[in-house]
């Protein structure tokens, strides 16, 4: 997206559509304890920096678990969108 105020003249954005919305106080789809177990444990879920990529083993397992729990899977998952955006930023 063009942005004359930024150094490179554009800013990175991700277009997305919510395919599932839940109140985490009422329904937690994936718990923190589950993320601490294999195969999710290979990923650092609390990284506080940009450019963090989701590892393929965790991505696939998370997508599968999300689909089982919600019955929904995007044709283009948010995880893939974020991952592609981060890769593009690092290479560009």
Secondary structure, DSSP 8 states (H G I E B T S, - for coil): -B-TTSTTSB--------S----TTT--SS-HHHHTSTTGGGS-TT--STT----HHHHHHHHHHHHHHHS---SS-HHHHHHHHHHHHHH-
